[in-house]
């Protein structure tokens, strides 16, 4: 019984710690929105360096061509918006899949 109480206490502590920063971030975002402050996330990305060292193949060129076609077909007046949305959704989906694969590989 004491082990169960210890586990419940540990889970409660972890949940409490994970909720607190989320609520604090929401409060700060609401305050900044109410004050009309534009919040820009920091971007430290050197595209020239990244593309100079990135691997390129025929498959890469084919995917680039297909993404350009999809952007023109789906958002002809806002290609950049389509690219940003595709990258954002794709990055999150990749992280989700990678986390799932990592979790499924653990032997209990």
DSSP file (Angstrom, degrees, kcal/mol; ACC not computed):
  #  RESIDUE AA STRUCTURE BP1 BP2  ACC     N-H-->O    O-->H-N    N-H-->O    O-->H-N    TCO  KAPPA ALPHA  PHI   PSI    X-CA   Y-CA   Z-CA
    1    1 A X     >        0   0    0      0, 0.0     4,-2.0     0, 0.0     5,-0.2   0.000 360.0 360.0 360.0 -42.8    0.0    0.0    0.0
    2    2 A X  H  >  +     0   0    0      1,-0.2     4,-2.2     2,-0.2     5,-0.1   0.864 360.0  55.1 -61.6 -32.7    2.8    2.6    0.8
    3    3 A X  H  > S+     0   0    0      2,-0.2     4,-2.3     1,-0.2    -1,-0.2   0.902 106.6  50.1 -65.4 -40.1    4.3    1.9   -2.7
    4    4 A X  H  > S+     0   0    0      2,-0.2     4,-2.6     1,-0.2    -2,-0.2   0.916 110.8  49.3 -63.5 -43.4    0.9    2.7   -4.3
    5    5 A X  H  X S+     0   0    0     -4,-2.0     4,-2.4     1,-0.2    -1,-0.2   0.894 110.5  50.8 -63.3 -39.5    0.7    6.0   -2.4
    6    6 A X  H  X S+     0   0    0     -4,-2.2     4,-2.2     2,-0.2    -2,-0.2   0.907 111.2  47.8 -64.6 -42.2    4.3    6.9   -3.3
    7    7 A X  H  X S+     0   0    0     -4,-2.3     4,-2.5     2,-0.2    -2,-0.2   0.924 112.3  48.8 -64.9 -44.9    3.5    6.3   -7.0
    8    8 A X  H  X S+     0   0    0     -4,-2.6     4,-2.5     1,-0.2    -2,-0.2   0.903 111.8  49.9 -61.6 -41.4    0.3    8.3   -6.9
    9    9 A X  H  X S+     0   0    0     -4,-2.4     4,-2.3     2,-0.2    -1,-0.2   0.904 111.0  49.5 -64.1 -41.3    2.2   11.2   -5.1
   10   10 A X  H  X S+     0   0    0     -4,-2.2     4,-2.3     2,-0.2    -2,-0.2   0.913 111.9  47.2 -64.9 -43.1    4.9   11.1   -7.8
   11   11 A X  H  X S+     0   0    0     -4,-2.5     4,-2.6     2,-0.2     5,-0.2   0.917 112.1  50.6 -64.6 -42.8    2.4   11.2  -10.6
   12   12 A X  H  X S+     0   0    0     -4,-2.5     4,-2.4     1,-0.2    -2,-0.2   0.907 110.3  49.9 -61.3 -42.1    0.5   14.0   -9.0
   13   13 A X  H  X S+     0   0    0     -4,-2.3     4,-2.1     2,-0.2    -1,-0.2   0.922 111.8  47.9 -63.1 -44.3    3.7   16.0   -8.6
   14   14 A X  H  X S+     0   0    0     -4,-2.3     4,-2.0     2,-0.2    -2,-0.2   0.908 112.4  48.6 -63.8 -42.6    4.7   15.4  -12.2
   15   15 A X  H  X S+     0   0    0     -4,-2.6     4,-1.9     1,-0.2     5,-0.2   0.918 111.2  50.8 -64.2 -42.8    1.3   16.5  -13.5
   16   16 A X  H  X S+     0   0    0     -4,-2.4     4,-1.7     1,-0.2    -1,-0.2   0.894 111.2  47.9 -61.6 -40.7    1.3   19.6  -11.3
   17   17 A X  H  X S+     0   0    0     -4,-2.1     4,-0.9     1,-0.2    -1,-0.2   0.842 112.3  48.9 -70.7 -32.7    4.7   20.6  -12.6
   18   18 A X  H  X S+     0   0    0     -4,-2.0     4,-0.8     1,-0.2    -2,-0.2   0.817 112.2  47.9 -77.7 -29.3    3.8   20.1  -16.2
   19   19 A X  H  X S+     0   0    0     -4,-1.9     4,-2.5    -5,-0.2     5,-0.2   0.869 101.7  64.9 -77.0 -37.6    0.5   22.1  -15.9
   20   20 A X  H  X S+     0   0    0     -4,-1.7     4,-2.2     1,-0.2     5,-0.2   0.909 102.8  44.0 -57.7 -50.3    2.1   25.1  -14.1
   21   21 A X  H  X S+     0   0    0     -4,-0.9     4,-2.3     1,-0.2    -1,-0.2   0.870 112.7  54.3 -63.9 -33.7    4.4   26.3  -17.0
   22   22 A X  H  X S+     0   0    0     -4,-0.8     4,-2.1     2,-0.2    -2,-0.2   0.937 110.7  44.7 -63.8 -46.4    1.6   25.8  -19.5
   23   23 A X  H  X S+     0   0    0     -4,-2.5     4,-2.5     1,-0.2    -2,-0.2   0.898 112.2  52.3 -65.0 -40.0   -0.8   28.0  -17.5
   24   24 A X  H  X S+     0   0    0     -4,-2.2     4,-2.3    -5,-0.2    -1,-0.2   0.899 109.7  49.5 -62.5 -41.0    1.9   30.6  -17.0
   25   25 A X  H  X S+     0   0    0     -4,-2.3     4,-2.4     2,-0.2    -1,-0.2   0.882 110.6  50.0 -65.4 -38.7    2.6   30.7  -20.7
   26   26 A X  H  X S+     0   0    0     -4,-2.1     4,-2.5     2,-0.2    -2,-0.2   0.915 110.9  49.1 -65.6 -42.5   -1.1   31.1  -21.5
   27   27 A X  H  X S+     0   0    0     -4,-2.5     4,-2.2     2,-0.2    -2,-0.2   0.913 112.5  47.8 -63.0 -42.6   -1.4   34.0  -19.0
   28   28 A X  H  X S+     0   0    0     -4,-2.3     4,-2.5     2,-0.2    -2,-0.2   0.911 112.3  48.9 -65.9 -42.4    1.6   35.7  -20.5
   29   29 A X  H  X S+     0   0    0     -4,-2.4     4,-2.3     2,-0.2    -2,-0.2   0.903 111.5  49.7 -64.1 -41.0    0.3   35.3  -24.0
   30   30 A X  H  X S+     0   0    0     -4,-2.5     4,-2.5     2,-0.2    -2,-0.2   0.900 111.6  48.8 -64.5 -40.3   -3.1   36.6  -23.0
   31   31 A X  H  X S+     0   0    0     -4,-2.2     4,-2.0     2,-0.2    -2,-0.2   0.922 112.0  48.1 -65.1 -44.2   -1.5   39.7  -21.3
   32   32 A X  H  X>S+     0   0    0     -4,-2.5     5,-2.7     1,-0.2     4,-0.6   0.877 112.6  49.1 -65.2 -37.1    0.7   40.4  -24.4
   33   33 A X  H ><5S+     0   0    0     -4,-2.3     3,-0.8     3,-0.2    -2,-0.2   0.917 110.7  50.2 -66.6 -42.7   -2.3   40.1  -26.7
   34   34 A X  H 3<5S+     0   0    0     -4,-2.5    -2,-0.2     1,-0.3    -1,-0.2   0.853 112.6  46.9 -64.1 -34.0   -4.4   42.4  -24.5
   35   35 A X  H 3<5S-     0   0    0     -4,-2.0    -1,-0.3    -5,-0.2    -2,-0.2   0.555 113.7-119.2 -84.6  -7.4   -1.5   45.0  -24.5
   36   36 A X  T <<5 +     0   0    0     -3,-0.8     2,-0.5    -4,-0.6    -3,-0.2   0.756  57.5 155.9  77.2  24.6   -1.1   44.7  -28.2
   37   37 A X      < -     0   0    0     -5,-2.7     2,-0.5    -6,-0.2    -1,-0.3  -0.745  40.3-134.4 -87.6 125.1    2.5   43.4  -28.0
   38   38 A X        -     0   0    0     -2,-0.5     2,-0.6     2,-0.0    -5,-0.0  -0.677  17.3-151.5 -79.6 125.2    3.6   41.4  -31.0
   39   39 A X        -     0   0    0     -2,-0.5     2,-0.5   -10,-0.1    -1,-0.0  -0.877  12.1-172.0-101.9 120.3    5.4   38.3  -29.9
   40   40 A X        -     0   0    0     -2,-0.6     2,-0.1     3,-0.0     3,-0.1  -0.952  21.0-130.6-112.4 123.4    8.0   37.0  -32.4
   41   41 A X        -     0   0    0     -2,-0.5     2,-0.2     1,-0.1    -2,-0.0  -0.439  33.5-102.5 -68.8 145.7    9.7   33.7  -31.7
   42   42 A X        -     0   0    0     -2,-0.1     2,-0.5     2,-0.0    -1,-0.1  -0.487  35.6-161.8 -69.3 135.6   13.4   33.7  -31.9
   43   43 A X        +     0   0    0     -2,-0.2     2,-0.5    -3,-0.1    -1,-0.0  -0.956  17.9 170.5-123.8 112.6   14.7   32.2  -35.1
   44   44 A X        +     0   0    0     -2,-0.5     2,-0.4     2,-0.0    -2,-0.0  -0.730  29.1 135.0-119.5  78.7   18.4   31.1  -35.3
   45   45 A X        -     0   0    0     -2,-0.5     2,-1.0     4,-0.0     3,-0.1  -0.978  40.8-158.7-134.5 119.2   18.6   29.2  -38.5
   46   46 A X     >  -     0   0    0     -2,-0.4     4,-2.3     1,-0.2     5,-0.1  -0.809  11.3-176.8 -97.8  95.6   21.4   29.6  -41.1
   47   47 A X  H  > S+     0   0    0     -2,-1.0     4,-2.9     1,-0.2     5,-0.3   0.861  79.6  56.5 -63.1 -37.5   19.7   28.3  -44.3
   48   48 A X  H  > S+     0   0    0      1,-0.2     4,-1.6     2,-0.2    -1,-0.2   0.939 111.1  42.8 -60.5 -47.4   22.9   28.8  -46.4
   49   49 A X  H  > S+     0   0    0      2,-0.2     4,-1.5     1,-0.2    -2,-0.2   0.907 114.7  51.3 -64.1 -43.1   24.9   26.5  -44.0
   50   50 A X  H  X S+     0   0    0     -4,-2.3     4,-1.0     1,-0.2     3,-0.3   0.947 113.7  41.8 -61.8 -50.0   22.1   24.0  -43.7
   51   51 A X  H  < S+     0   0    0     -4,-2.9    -1,-0.2     1,-0.2    -2,-0.2   0.770 109.6  59.5 -72.5 -24.2   21.6   23.6  -47.4
   52   52 A X  H  < S+     0   0    0     -4,-1.6    -1,-0.2    -5,-0.3    -2,-0.2   0.853 117.1  31.8 -68.3 -33.7   25.3   23.5  -48.1
   53   53 A X  H  < S+     0   0    0     -4,-1.5    -2,-0.2    -3,-0.3    -1,-0.2   0.477  97.2 108.0-103.4  -4.0   25.8   20.5  -45.9
   54   54 A X  S  < S-     0   0    0     -4,-1.0     2,-0.4    -5,-0.1    -3,-0.0  -0.373  75.1-108.5 -75.6 154.0   22.4   18.8  -46.5
   55   55 A X        -     0   0    0     -2,-0.1     2,-0.4     5,-0.0    -1,-0.1  -0.681  35.8-167.7 -81.8 130.8   22.1   15.6  -48.5
   56   56 A X        +     0   0    0     -2,-0.4     2,-0.3     4,-0.0     3,-0.0  -0.952  13.5 159.9-121.2 141.7   20.5   16.1  -51.9
   57   57 A X     >  -     0   0    0     -2,-0.4     4,-1.9     1,-0.0     5,-0.1  -0.857  56.5 -90.7-144.6 179.0   19.3   13.4  -54.3
   58   58 A X  H  > S+     0   0    0     -2,-0.3     4,-2.1     1,-0.2     5,-0.1   0.855 126.9  56.1 -62.5 -34.3   16.9   12.9  -57.2
   59   59 A X  H  > S+     0   0    0      2,-0.2     4,-2.5     1,-0.2    -1,-0.2   0.899 103.9  53.1 -65.3 -40.7   14.2   12.1  -54.7
   60   60 A X  H  > S+     0   0    0      1,-0.2     4,-2.4     2,-0.2    -2,-0.2   0.928 109.6  48.1 -59.1 -46.4   14.8   15.4  -53.0
   61   61 A X  H  X S+     0   0    0     -4,-1.9     4,-2.1     1,-0.2    -1,-0.2   0.884 111.1  51.0 -63.5 -38.7   14.4   17.2  -56.3
   62   62 A X  H  X S+     0   0    0     -4,-2.1     4,-2.3     2,-0.2    -1,-0.2   0.911 110.4  48.4 -65.4 -42.5   11.2   15.3  -57.0
   63   63 A X  H  X S+     0   0    0     -4,-2.5     4,-2.5     2,-0.2     5,-0.2   0.916 110.2  52.0 -64.5 -42.9    9.7   16.1  -53.6
   64   64 A X  H  X S+     0   0    0     -4,-2.4     4,-2.2     1,-0.2    -1,-0.2   0.921 110.6  48.6 -58.3 -44.2   10.5   19.8  -54.1
   65   65 A X  H  X S+     0   0    0     -4,-2.1     4,-2.1     1,-0.2    -2,-0.2   0.918 112.0  48.4 -62.4 -44.0    8.8   19.8  -57.5
   66   66 A X  H  X S+     0   0    0     -4,-2.3     4,-2.5     1,-0.2    -1,-0.2   0.870 110.2  51.4 -66.5 -36.6    5.7   18.1  -56.1
   67   67 A X  H  X S+     0   0    0     -4,-2.5     4,-2.5     2,-0.2    -1,-0.2   0.904 109.0  51.0 -67.4 -40.1    5.5   20.6  -53.1
   68   68 A X  H  X S+     0   0    0     -4,-2.2     4,-2.1     2,-0.2    -2,-0.2   0.913 111.9  47.4 -61.8 -41.8    5.7   23.5  -55.5
   69   69 A X  H  X S+     0   0    0     -4,-2.1     4,-2.4     2,-0.2    -2,-0.2   0.927 112.2  49.4 -64.5 -45.0    2.9   22.1  -57.6
   70   70 A X  H  X S+     0   0    0     -4,-2.5     4,-2.7     1,-0.2     5,-0.3   0.891 110.2  51.3 -62.4 -39.6    0.8   21.4  -54.5
   71   71 A X  H  X S+     0   0    0     -4,-2.5     4,-2.3     1,-0.2     7,-0.2   0.917 111.2  47.6 -63.5 -42.8    1.4   24.9  -53.3
   72   72 A X  H  < S+     0   0    0     -4,-2.1     4,-0.2     1,-0.2    -2,-0.2   0.884 116.3  44.1 -66.2 -38.3    0.2   26.4  -56.6
   73   73 A X  H  < S+     0   0    0     -4,-2.4     3,-0.3    -5,-0.2    -2,-0.2   0.879 123.6  33.1 -73.8 -38.5   -2.9   24.1  -56.7
   74   74 A X  H  < S+     0   0    0     -4,-2.7    -3,-0.2     1,-0.2    -2,-0.2   0.851 136.0  14.4 -91.9 -37.5   -3.9   24.6  -53.1
   75   75 A X    ><  +     0   0    0     -4,-2.3     3,-1.2    -5,-0.3    -1,-0.2  -0.597  64.9 168.7-138.1  74.1   -2.9   28.2  -52.2
   76   76 A X  T 3  S+     0   0    0     -3,-0.3     3,-0.3     1,-0.3    -1,-0.1   0.748  82.3  43.0 -63.4 -23.3   -2.1   30.0  -55.5
   77   77 A X  T 3  S+     0   0    0      1,-0.2    -1,-0.3     2,-0.1     3,-0.1   0.498 120.8  38.7 -99.2  -4.4   -2.0   33.4  -53.8
   78   78 A X    <>  +     0   0    0     -3,-1.2     4,-1.7    -7,-0.2    -1,-0.2  -0.485  57.2 156.4-145.8  68.9    0.0   32.4  -50.7
   79   79 A X  H  > S+     0   0    0     -3,-0.3     4,-2.6     1,-0.2     5,-0.2   0.905  79.1  54.9 -62.2 -41.6    2.7   29.8  -51.5
   80   80 A X  H  > S+     0   0    0      1,-0.2     4,-2.8     2,-0.2    -1,-0.2   0.893 105.6  52.3 -60.9 -39.8    4.7   30.8  -48.5
   81   81 A X  H  > S+     0   0    0      2,-0.2     4,-2.5     1,-0.2    -1,-0.2   0.900 110.1  48.9 -62.0 -40.7    1.7   30.1  -46.2
   82   82 A X  H  X S+     0   0    0     -4,-1.7     4,-2.6    -7,-0.2    -2,-0.2   0.924 112.3  48.0 -63.9 -44.3    1.3   26.7  -47.8
   83   83 A X  H  X S+     0   0    0     -4,-2.6     4,-2.6     2,-0.2     5,-0.2   0.930 112.9  48.0 -62.6 -45.2    5.1   25.9  -47.3
   84   84 A X  H  X S+     0   0    0     -4,-2.8     4,-2.7     1,-0.2    -2,-0.2   0.923 113.4  47.3 -62.4 -44.3    5.0   27.1  -43.7
   85   85 A X  H  X S+     0   0    0     -4,-2.5     4,-2.7    -5,-0.2     5,-0.3   0.912 112.6  49.7 -64.1 -42.2    1.9   25.1  -42.9
   86   86 A X  H  X S+     0   0    0     -4,-2.6     4,-2.4     2,-0.2    -2,-0.2   0.913 113.7  45.2 -62.9 -43.4    3.3   22.0  -44.6
   87   87 A X  H  X S+     0   0    0     -4,-2.6     4,-2.8     2,-0.2     5,-0.2   0.926 114.3  49.0 -66.6 -44.4    6.6   22.3  -42.7
   88   88 A X  H  X S+     0   0    0     -4,-2.7     4,-1.9    -5,-0.2    -2,-0.2   0.938 116.3  41.0 -61.4 -48.4    4.9   22.9  -39.4
   89   89 A X  H  X S+     0   0    0     -4,-2.7     4,-2.5     1,-0.2    -1,-0.2   0.909 116.8  50.1 -66.5 -41.6    2.5   20.0  -39.7
   90   90 A X  H  X S+     0   0    0     -4,-2.4     4,-2.6    -5,-0.3    -2,-0.2   0.892 109.2  50.6 -65.1 -40.2    5.2   17.7  -41.1
   91   91 A X  H  X S+     0   0    0     -4,-2.8     4,-2.4     2,-0.2    -1,-0.2   0.922 113.2  45.2 -64.9 -43.6    7.7   18.5  -38.3
   92   92 A X  H  X S+     0   0    0     -4,-1.9     4,-2.5    -5,-0.2    -2,-0.2   0.916 113.3  50.2 -66.3 -42.1    5.1   17.8  -35.6
   93   93 A X  H  X S+     0   0    0     -4,-2.5     4,-2.7     2,-0.2    -2,-0.2   0.907 110.7  50.2 -62.4 -40.9    4.0   14.6  -37.3
   94   94 A X  H  X S+     0   0    0     -4,-2.6     4,-3.0     2,-0.2     5,-0.2   0.935 111.3  47.7 -62.4 -46.1    7.6   13.5  -37.6
   95   95 A X  H  X S+     0   0    0     -4,-2.4     4,-2.4     2,-0.2    -2,-0.2   0.903 112.4  50.0 -61.8 -40.3    8.3   14.1  -33.9
   96   96 A X  H  X S+     0   0    0     -4,-2.5     4,-2.3     2,-0.2    -2,-0.2   0.934 113.3  45.4 -63.3 -46.1    5.1   12.3  -33.0
   97   97 A X  H  X S+     0   0    0     -4,-2.7     4,-2.6     2,-0.2    -2,-0.2   0.910 112.8  50.6 -64.2 -42.2    6.0    9.3  -35.1
   98   98 A X  H  X S+     0   0    0     -4,-3.0     4,-2.3     1,-0.2    -1,-0.2   0.900 111.3  48.3 -63.6 -40.3    9.6    9.3  -33.8
   99   99 A X  H  X S+     0   0    0     -4,-2.4     4,-2.6    -5,-0.2    -1,-0.2   0.899 111.9  50.1 -66.4 -39.5    8.4    9.4  -30.2
  100  100 A X  H  X S+     0   0    0     -4,-2.3     4,-2.5     2,-0.2    -2,-0.2   0.902 111.3  47.7 -65.2 -41.5    5.9    6.6  -30.9
  101  101 A X  H  X S+     0   0    0     -4,-2.6     4,-1.2     2,-0.2    -2,-0.2   0.908 112.6  49.1 -66.2 -40.3    8.6    4.4  -32.5
  102  102 A X  H  < S+     0   0    0     -4,-2.3     4,-0.4    -5,-0.2     3,-0.3   0.924 113.4  46.9 -63.0 -44.3   11.0    5.0  -29.7
  103  103 A X  H >< S+     0   0    0     -4,-2.6     3,-1.1     1,-0.2    -2,-0.2   0.892 110.5  51.9 -65.9 -39.9    8.2    4.2  -27.1
  104  104 A X  H 3< S+     0   0    0     -4,-2.5    -1,-0.2     1,-0.2    -2,-0.2   0.731 103.1  59.9 -71.9 -20.2    7.2    1.0  -29.0
  105  105 A X  T 3< S+     0   0    0     -4,-1.2     2,-0.3    -3,-0.3    -1,-0.2   0.590  81.4 103.1 -83.2  -9.6   10.8   -0.2  -29.1
  106  106 A X    <   -     0   0    0     -3,-1.1     2,-0.6    -4,-0.4    -3,-0.0  -0.574  66.9-141.8 -76.0 131.6   11.1   -0.2  -25.3
  107  107 A X              0   0    0     -2,-0.3    -2,-0.1     1,-0.1    -1,-0.0  -0.841 360.0 360.0 -96.1 124.8   10.8   -3.7  -23.8
  108  108 A X              0   0    0     -2,-0.6    -1,-0.1     0, 0.0    -2,-0.0   0.415 360.0 360.0 -95.5 360.0    8.9   -3.9  -20.5
